[in-house]
Amino acid sequence: MPQGQPQPARFEIQVPEELREGVYANFLSVWHTQHDFTLDFAVTDQPNAIDPLDGGGVHVPCRVVARVRIPATVADDVLRALAQNVTDFENVVGRIRKPGEDLPNASEER
């Protein structure tokens, strides 16, 4: 690379021992301020009975297991990285299906 040209950054990801296992989350809440986005990763609990005094909706308790704040300038990069990884995953494993969706037919290919 010619002198004076910026060198590409190489990030070395280091995960502290206490975080290596990670945490399980099956729910994500995203909210933002003027400067950053907050991602609350949570685990859902059993839904409570329908409460007619609360508009008749089902109440689902969620316990936050990790809160991640990112600057607004990084949000688009997060979306792109997640989309690319979902595409790569589906190319190997097949389309991601949500609970209750039909399973693929025997004739359906990955």
Secondary structure, 3 states (H helix, E strand, C coil): CCCCCCCCCCCCCCCCHHHCCCCCCCEEEEEECCCEEEEEEEEECCCECCCHHHCCCCECCEEEEEEEEEEHHHHHHHHHHHHHHHHHHHHHHCCCCCCCCCCCCCCCCC
